[in-house]
Amino acid sequence: AREMGTTEDGTNSINDITPVLNKETGKDVYRSVEIKDRKADDKQTDKLRADVVETVDGGRAVVANIAGTAVDTDGNTHSFEGGHYIWVVGYRDGGKTVTIADSADPNMASYRMSVDNLADWIATRGYTAS
């Protein structure tokens, strides 16, 4: 946490996570991708889907910095207005649905979400993928 500049208020940016992952996994394995708009467009969503498939197929996880509220495939709401980090650890249907690991609630440590919802949840923030 110290290497990422994490405080009690959290970690500022996905750009603080990527260098630490690269230090642990090898030079330039991970790269940061920002979705700066308030909502992800089709191109950004397609890139996220492709990045999830490539990263997970390579035996790694995508780390996403999310903010706001999103709904998973079971209809459960996940809300982190101040921001939060999650891990994308799997996918199905060619990456249209992703599996998320989330440390916020031990009773719901894993759930699935459409990649469209995930992209919008990441919007204004970013993710790191290999």
PyMOL commands that place a pseudoatom at each C-alpha (Angstrom):
pseudoatom trace, name=CA, resn=ALA, resi=1, chain=A, elem=C, hetatm=0, pos=[0.000, 0.000, 0.000]
pseudoatom trace, name=CA, resn=ARG, resi=2, chain=A, elem=C, hetatm=0, pos=[2.846, 2.372, 0.798]
pseudoatom trace, name=CA, resn=GLU, resi=3, chain=A, elem=C, hetatm=0, pos=[4.305, 1.949, -2.706]
pseudoatom trace, name=CA, resn=MET, resi=4, chain=A, elem=C, hetatm=0, pos=[0.985, 3.041, -4.214]
pseudoatom trace, name=CA, resn=GLY, resi=5, chain=A, elem=C, hetatm=0, pos=[0.635, 6.066, -1.966]
pseudoatom trace, name=CA, resn=THR, resi=6, chain=A, elem=C, hetatm=0, pos=[-2.406, 4.542, -0.284]
pseudoatom trace, name=CA, resn=THR, resi=7, chain=A, elem=C, hetatm=0, pos=[-3.706, 6.355, 2.789]
pseudoatom trace, name=CA, resn=GLU, resi=8, chain=A, elem=C, hetatm=0, pos=[-6.837, 5.965, 4.902]
pseudoatom trace, name=CA, resn=ASP, resi=9, chain=A, elem=C, hetatm=0, pos=[-8.539, 7.907, 2.102]
pseudoatom trace, name=CA, resn=GLY, resi=10, chain=A, elem=C, hetatm=0, pos=[-7.533, 5.266, -0.453]
pseudoatom trace, name=CA, resn=THR, resi=11, chain=A, elem=C, hetatm=0, pos=[-5.339, 5.208, -3.558]
pseudoatom trace, name=CA, resn=ASN, resi=12, chain=A, elem=C, hetatm=0, pos=[-5.677, 8.220, -5.825]
pseudoatom trace, name=CA, resn=SER, resi=13, chain=A, elem=C, hetatm=0, pos=[-5.436, 6.769, -9.312]
pseudoatom trace, name=CA, resn=ILE, resi=14, chain=A, elem=C, hetatm=0, pos=[-5.043, 3.622, -11.360]
pseudoatom trace, name=CA, resn=ASN, resi=15, chain=A, elem=C, hetatm=0, pos=[-1.769, 5.216, -12.453]
pseudoatom trace, name=CA, resn=ASP, resi=16, chain=A, elem=C, hetatm=0, pos=[-0.507, 4.594, -8.898]
pseudoatom trace, name=CA, resn=ILE, resi=17, chain=A, elem=C, hetatm=0, pos=[-1.352, 0.876, -9.153]
pseudoatom trace, name=CA, resn=THR, resi=18, chain=A, elem=C, hetatm=0, pos=[0.203, 0.059, -12.539]
pseudoatom trace, name=CA, resn=PRO, resi=19, chain=A, elem=C, hetatm=0, pos=[3.877, 0.732, -11.642]
pseudoatom trace, name=CA, resn=VAL, resi=20, chain=A, elem=C, hetatm=0, pos=[3.612, -1.449, -8.541]
pseudoatom trace, name=CA, resn=LEU, resi=21, chain=A, elem=C, hetatm=0, pos=[2.066, -4.300, -10.539]
pseudoatom trace, name=CA, resn=ASN, resi=22, chain=A, elem=C, hetatm=0, pos=[4.855, -3.954, -13.095]
pseudoatom trace, name=CA, resn=LYS, resi=23, chain=A, elem=C, hetatm=0, pos=[7.462, -4.053, -10.349]
pseudoatom trace, name=CA, resn=GLU, resi=24, chain=A, elem=C, hetatm=0, pos=[5.983, -7.360, -9.181]
pseudoatom trace, name=CA, resn=THR, resi=25, chain=A, elem=C, hetatm=0, pos=[5.227, -8.939, -12.586]
pseudoatom trace, name=CA, resn=GLY, resi=26, chain=A, elem=C, hetatm=0, pos=[7.918, -7.615, -14.887]
pseudoatom trace, name=CA, resn=LYS, resi=27, chain=A, elem=C, hetatm=0, pos=[8.645, -4.479, -16.824]
pseudoatom trace, name=CA, resn=ASP, resi=28, chain=A, elem=C, hetatm=0, pos=[5.672, -3.083, -18.747]
pseudoatom trace, name=CA, resn=VAL, resi=29, chain=A, elem=C, hetatm=0, pos=[3.423, -6.111, -18.216]
pseudoatom trace, name=CA, resn=TYR, resi=30, chain=A, elem=C, hetatm=0, pos=[0.526, -3.891, -17.104]
pseudoatom trace, name=CA, resn=ARG, resi=31, chain=A, elem=C, hetatm=0, pos=[-0.623, -0.618, -18.657]
pseudoatom trace, name=CA, resn=SER, resi=32, chain=A, elem=C, hetatm=0, pos=[-3.136, 1.946, -17.450]
pseudoatom trace, name=CA, resn=VAL, resi=33, chain=A, elem=C, hetatm=0, pos=[-6.195, 2.793, -19.524]
pseudoatom trace, name=CA, resn=GLU, resi=34, chain=A, elem=C, hetatm=0, pos=[-8.310, 5.797, -18.615]
pseudoatom trace, name=CA, resn=ILE, resi=35, chain=A, elem=C, hetatm=0, pos=[-11.973, 6.295, -19.458]
pseudoatom trace, name=CA, resn=LYS, resi=36, chain=A, elem=C, hetatm=0, pos=[-12.181, 10.032, -18.918]
pseudoatom trace, name=CA, resn=ASP, resi=37, chain=A, elem=C, hetatm=0, pos=[-15.784, 10.605, -19.958]
pseudoatom trace, name=CA, resn=ARG, resi=38, chain=A, elem=C, hetatm=0, pos=[-18.767, 10.310, -17.609]
pseudoatom trace, name=CA, resn=LYS, resi=39, chain=A, elem=C, hetatm=0, pos=[-19.998, 7.315, -19.613]
pseudoatom trace, name=CA, resn=ALA, resi=40, chain=A, elem=C, hetatm=0, pos=[-17.958, 4.842, -21.652]
pseudoatom trace, name=CA, resn=ASP, resi=41, chain=A, elem=C, hetatm=0, pos=[-18.546, 4.866, -25.401]
pseudoatom trace, name=CA, resn=ASP, resi=42, chain=A, elem=C, hetatm=0, pos=[-18.704, 1.726, -27.564]
pseudoatom trace, name=CA, resn=LYS, resi=43, chain=A, elem=C, hetatm=0, pos=[-15.022, 1.924, -28.500]
pseudoatom trace, name=CA, resn=GLN, resi=44, chain=A, elem=C, hetatm=0, pos=[-13.942, 2.180, -24.843]
pseudoatom trace, name=CA, resn=THR, resi=45, chain=A, elem=C, hetatm=0, pos=[-16.243, -0.691, -23.865]
pseudoatom trace, name=CA, resn=ASP, resi=46, chain=A, elem=C, hetatm=0, pos=[-14.904, -2.868, -26.696]
pseudoatom trace, name=CA, resn=LYS, resi=47, chain=A, elem=C, hetatm=0, pos=[-11.329, -2.109, -25.608]
pseudoatom trace, name=CA, resn=LEU, resi=48, chain=A, elem=C, hetatm=0, pos=[-12.158, -3.031, -22.009]
pseudoatom trace, name=CA, resn=ARG, resi=49, chain=A, elem=C, hetatm=0, pos=[-13.729, -6.303, -23.169]
pseudoatom trace, name=CA, resn=ALA, resi=50, chain=A, elem=C, hetatm=0, pos=[-10.673, -7.159, -25.289]
pseudoatom trace, name=CA, resn=ASP, resi=51, chain=A, elem=C, hetatm=0, pos=[-8.325, -6.213, -22.443]
pseudoatom trace, name=CA, resn=VAL, resi=52, chain=A, elem=C, hetatm=0, pos=[-10.247, -8.408, -19.985]
pseudoatom trace, name=CA, resn=VAL, resi=53, chain=A, elem=C, hetatm=0, pos=[-10.100, -11.405, -22.329]
pseudoatom trace, name=CA, resn=GLU, resi=54, chain=A, elem=C, hetatm=0, pos=[-6.385, -10.964, -23.057]
pseudoatom trace, name=CA, resn=THR, resi=55, chain=A, elem=C, hetatm=0, pos=[-5.422, -10.346, -19.422]
pseudoatom trace, name=CA, resn=VAL, resi=56, chain=A, elem=C, hetatm=0, pos=[-7.482, -13.182, -17.936]
pseudoatom trace, name=CA, resn=ASP, resi=57, chain=A, elem=C, hetatm=0, pos=[-6.381, -15.597, -20.668]
pseudoatom trace, name=CA, resn=GLY, resi=58, chain=A, elem=C, hetatm=0, pos=[-2.816, -14.655, -19.695]
pseudoatom trace, name=CA, resn=GLY, resi=59, chain=A, elem=C, hetatm=0, pos=[-3.472, -15.761, -16.119]
pseudoatom trace, name=CA, resn=ARG, resi=60, chain=A, elem=C, hetatm=0, pos=[-3.729, -12.268, -14.657]
pseudoatom trace, name=CA, resn=ALA, resi=61, chain=A, elem=C, hetatm=0, pos=[-6.483, -9.970, -13.369]
pseudoatom trace, name=CA, resn=VAL, resi=62, chain=A, elem=C, hetatm=0, pos=[-7.592, -6.537, -14.526]
pseudoatom trace, name=CA, resn=VAL, resi=63, chain=A, elem=C, hetatm=0, pos=[-7.602, -3.992, -11.693]
pseudoatom trace, name=CA, resn=ALA, resi=64, chain=A, elem=C, hetatm=0, pos=[-10.323, -1.367, -12.055]
pseudoatom trace, name=CA, resn=ASN, resi=65, chain=A, elem=C, hetatm=0, pos=[-10.815, 1.923, -10.239]
pseudoatom trace, name=CA, resn=ILE, resi=66, chain=A, elem=C, hetatm=0, pos=[-14.579, 2.403, -10.082]
pseudoatom trace, name=CA, resn=ALA, resi=67, chain=A, elem=C, hetatm=0, pos=[-16.899, 5.081, -8.727]
pseudoatom trace, name=CA, resn=GLY, resi=68, chain=A, elem=C, hetatm=0, pos=[-20.636, 5.388, -8.411]
pseudoatom trace, name=CA, resn=THR, resi=69, chain=A, elem=C, hetatm=0, pos=[-23.257, 2.670, -8.561]
pseudoatom trace, name=CA, resn=ALA, resi=70, chain=A, elem=C, hetatm=0, pos=[-23.584, -0.380, -10.798]
pseudoatom trace, name=CA, resn=VAL, resi=71, chain=A, elem=C, hetatm=0, pos=[-25.883, -3.397, -10.937]
pseudoatom trace, name=CA, resn=ASP, resi=72, chain=A, elem=C, hetatm=0, pos=[-24.619, -6.958, -11.346]
pseudoatom trace, name=CA, resn=THR, resi=73, chain=A, elem=C, hetatm=0, pos=[-26.241, -9.725, -13.391]
pseudoatom trace, name=CA, resn=ASP, resi=74, chain=A, elem=C, hetatm=0, pos=[-28.259, -10.891, -10.353]
pseudoatom trace, name=CA, resn=GLY, resi=75, chain=A, elem=C, hetatm=0, pos=[-29.743, -7.423, -9.875]
pseudoatom trace, name=CA, resn=ASN, resi=76, chain=A, elem=C, hetatm=0, pos=[-27.642, -6.549, -6.815]
pseudoatom trace, name=CA, resn=THR, resi=77, chain=A, elem=C, hetatm=0, pos=[-26.523, -2.938, -6.482]
pseudoatom trace, name=CA, resn=HIS, resi=78, chain=A, elem=C, hetatm=0, pos=[-22.897, -2.088, -5.712]
pseudoatom trace, name=CA, resn=SER, resi=79, chain=A, elem=C, hetatm=0, pos=[-22.293, 1.510, -4.704]
pseudoatom trace, name=CA, resn=PHE, resi=80, chain=A, elem=C, hetatm=0, pos=[-18.991, 3.268, -4.050]
pseudoatom trace, name=CA, resn=GLU, resi=81, chain=A, elem=C, hetatm=0, pos=[-19.574, 6.980, -4.515]
pseudoatom trace, name=CA, resn=GLY, resi=82, chain=A, elem=C, hetatm=0, pos=[-16.104, 7.870, -3.245]
pseudoatom trace, name=CA, resn=GLY, resi=83, chain=A, elem=C, hetatm=0, pos=[-14.382, 5.258, -5.396]
pseudoatom trace, name=CA, resn=HIS, resi=84, chain=A, elem=C, hetatm=0, pos=[-13.111, 1.730, -4.899]
pseudoatom trace, name=CA, resn=TYR, resi=85, chain=A, elem=C, hetatm=0, pos=[-10.863, -0.863, -6.551]
pseudoatom trace, name=CA, resn=ILE, resi=86, chain=A, elem=C, hetatm=0, pos=[-12.062, -4.225, -7.850]
pseudoatom trace, name=CA, resn=TRP, resi=87, chain=A, elem=C, hetatm=0, pos=[-10.434, -7.100, -9.725]
pseudoatom trace, name=CA, resn=VAL, resi=88, chain=A, elem=C, hetatm=0, pos=[-11.800, -8.610, -12.918]
pseudoatom trace, name=CA, resn=VAL, resi=89, chain=A, elem=C, hetatm=0, pos=[-10.806, -12.258, -12.652]
pseudoatom trace, name=CA, resn=GLY, resi=90, chain=A, elem=C, hetatm=0, pos=[-12.901, -14.031, -15.274]
pseudoatom trace, name=CA, resn=TYR, resi=91, chain=A, elem=C, hetatm=0, pos=[-15.321, -13.711, -18.149]
pseudoatom trace, name=CA, resn=ARG, resi=92, chain=A, elem=C, hetatm=0, pos=[-17.835, -15.603, -20.243]
pseudoatom trace, name=CA, resn=ASP, resi=93, chain=A, elem=C, hetatm=0, pos=[-19.640, -15.047, -23.537]
pseudoatom trace, name=CA, resn=GLY, resi=94, chain=A, elem=C, hetatm=0, pos=[-16.490, -13.694, -25.167]
pseudoatom trace, name=CA, resn=GLY, resi=95, chain=A, elem=C, hetatm=0, pos=[-16.077, -11.070, -22.458]
pseudoatom trace, name=CA, resn=LYS, resi=96, chain=A, elem=C, hetatm=0, pos=[-19.625, -9.700, -22.564]
pseudoatom trace, name=CA, resn=THR, resi=97, chain=A, elem=C, hetatm=0, pos=[-20.011, -10.763, -18.920]
pseudoatom trace, name=CA, resn=VAL, resi=98, chain=A, elem=C, hetatm=0, pos=[-17.148, -10.428, -16.437]
pseudoatom trace, name=CA, resn=THR, resi=99, chain=A, elem=C, hetatm=0, pos=[-16.476, -11.968, -13.038]
pseudoatom trace, name=CA, resn=ILE, resi=100, chain=A, elem=C, hetatm=0, pos=[-15.480, -9.475, -10.369]
pseudoatom trace, name=CA, resn=ALA, resi=101, chain=A, elem=C, hetatm=0, pos=[-13.615, -10.115, -7.122]
pseudoatom trace, name=CA, resn=ASP, resi=102, chain=A, elem=C, hetatm=0, pos=[-14.448, -7.436, -4.566]
pseudoatom trace, name=CA, resn=SER, resi=103, chain=A, elem=C, hetatm=0, pos=[-13.002, -7.133, -1.069]
pseudoatom trace, name=CA, resn=ALA, resi=104, chain=A, elem=C, hetatm=0, pos=[-15.669, -4.687, 0.162]
pseudoatom trace, name=CA, resn=ASP, resi=105, chain=A, elem=C, hetatm=0, pos=[-18.250, -7.271, 1.267]
pseudoatom trace, name=CA, resn=PRO, resi=106, chain=A, elem=C, hetatm=0, pos=[-17.156, -10.774, 2.313]
pseudoatom trace, name=CA, resn=ASN, resi=107, chain=A, elem=C, hetatm=0, pos=[-20.744, -11.976, 1.801]
pseudoatom trace, name=CA, resn=MET, resi=108, chain=A, elem=C, hetatm=0, pos=[-20.535, -10.961, -1.859]
pseudoatom trace, name=CA, resn=ALA, resi=109, chain=A, elem=C, hetatm=0, pos=[-16.839, -11.336, -2.625]
pseudoatom trace, name=CA, resn=SER, resi=110, chain=A, elem=C, hetatm=0, pos=[-17.515, -12.369, -6.219]
pseudoatom trace, name=CA, resn=TYR, resi=111, chain=A, elem=C, hetatm=0, pos=[-20.207, -11.405, -8.690]
pseudoatom trace, name=CA, resn=ARG, resi=112, chain=A, elem=C, hetatm=0, pos=[-20.819, -11.054, -12.414]
pseudoatom trace, name=CA, resn=MET, resi=113, chain=A, elem=C, hetatm=0, pos=[-21.581, -7.916, -14.371]
pseudoatom trace, name=CA, resn=SER, resi=114, chain=A, elem=C, hetatm=0, pos=[-22.013, -6.991, -18.015]
pseudoatom trace, name=CA, resn=VAL, resi=115, chain=A, elem=C, hetatm=0, pos=[-18.913, -5.411, -19.488]
pseudoatom trace, name=CA, resn=ASP, resi=116, chain=A, elem=C, hetatm=0, pos=[-21.131, -2.464, -20.509]
pseudoatom trace, name=CA, resn=ASN, resi=117, chain=A, elem=C, hetatm=0, pos=[-22.059, -1.781, -16.868]
pseudoatom trace, name=CA, resn=LEU, resi=118, chain=A, elem=C, hetatm=0, pos=[-18.449, -2.242, -15.796]
pseudoatom trace, name=CA, resn=ALA, resi=119, chain=A, elem=C, hetatm=0, pos=[-17.169, 0.220, -18.411]
pseudoatom trace, name=CA, resn=ASP, resi=120, chain=A, elem=C, hetatm=0, pos=[-19.627, 2.859, -17.211]
pseudoatom trace, name=CA, resn=TRP, resi=121, chain=A, elem=C, hetatm=0, pos=[-18.658, 2.117, -13.593]
pseudoatom trace, name=CA, resn=ILE, resi=122, chain=A, elem=C, hetatm=0, pos=[-15.012, 2.731, -14.501]
pseudoatom trace, name=CA, resn=ALA, resi=123, chain=A, elem=C, hetatm=0, pos=[-15.884, 5.926, -16.420]
pseudoatom trace, name=CA, resn=THR, resi=124, chain=A, elem=C, hetatm=0, pos=[-14.091, 9.050, -15.122]
pseudoatom trace, name=CA, resn=ARG, resi=125, chain=A, elem=C, hetatm=0, pos=[-11.431, 6.711, -13.723]
pseudoatom trace, name=CA, resn=GLY, resi=126, chain=A, elem=C, hetatm=0, pos=[-9.474, 3.849, -15.270]
pseudoatom trace, name=CA, resn=TYR, resi=127, chain=A, elem=C, hetatm=0, pos=[-8.161, 0.319, -15.150]
pseudoatom trace, name=CA, resn=THR, resi=128, chain=A, elem=C, hetatm=0, pos=[-4.902, -1.532, -15.599]
pseudoatom trace, name=CA, resn=ALA, resi=129, chain=A, elem=C, hetatm=0, pos=[-4.562, -4.594, -17.807]
pseudoatom trace, name=CA, resn=SER, resi=130, chain=A, elem=C, hetatm=0, pos=[-1.784, -6.697, -19.274]
for i in range(1, 130): cmd.bond("trace and resi %d" % i, "trace and resi %d" % (i + 1))
show_as sticks, trace
zoom trace
